[in-house]
């Protein structure tokens, strides 16, 4: 019987030290009275934990972190805070995550949720804008999913202008069939673009291997540069328009004069870009 108690004590201490939450002296019935857990992880929960993929903190991205958290929150729904913390600690991998956990005081699930999102999910508006500029549609992604992805990123970046959101939607499209269909149609918002692609039965286009190469092709380089210039001009135009809404008395006249050529050149560059793609119809929608 003594050997059994000794084994229980060793197992409990080892489990507690592994998770870094043991503060009392272990005994055969579980943790000490000062431990926040009260008992070990049940076997059926351990089995469920094995089905939850680990969170590799060193090579994570915002999307990976958000996906892991959603799966973790659903898998541990209804469990006590203590068990949810245990499951999270078991799935946390990587030195950056280990250090973050070691130096954080996390005693309940709500604190864990807030700290995790602040550490791995949240980004500044400027970071979100940069992410919008570099996000590209993946192979097999439908028009609806691509529209939802860009809309979500725009919401996170606090970009609510429909035309600006549409330009980000268009900039991340690799498929030439999609580009041609949208360029010959008068659309200026993501919902309109998705509706057009659905109407033309192009929501799942035929994929071209060359469009998903790691490095940009010689044809894609000038196209991407032109689209980048268009986005920059639209951003500068919007900034000027914001100044027009609340200008000082001294700068009102100069600001209005500067807004006209900027808006004009943004339309001109968009037409040049569409002609560069060998399209015959140039949209007249003002930017």
Secondary structure, DSSP 8 states (H G I E B T S, - for coil): -HHHHHHHHHHHHHHHHHHT---S--BTTBS-TT-SS-S---HHHHHHHHTS--EESTT--HHHHHHHHHHHHHHTTTS-HHHHHHHHHHHEESHHHHHHHHT----SHHHHHHHHIIIII---HHHHHHHHHH----TT--HHHHHHHHHHHHHHTT---HHHHHHHHHHT---HHHHHHHHTS---SHHHHHHHHHHTT-TT----GGGG-SS--HHHHHHHHHHHHHHHHHHHHHHHHHHHHT--TTTHHHHHHHHHHHHHHHHHHHHHHHHHTT-S-------
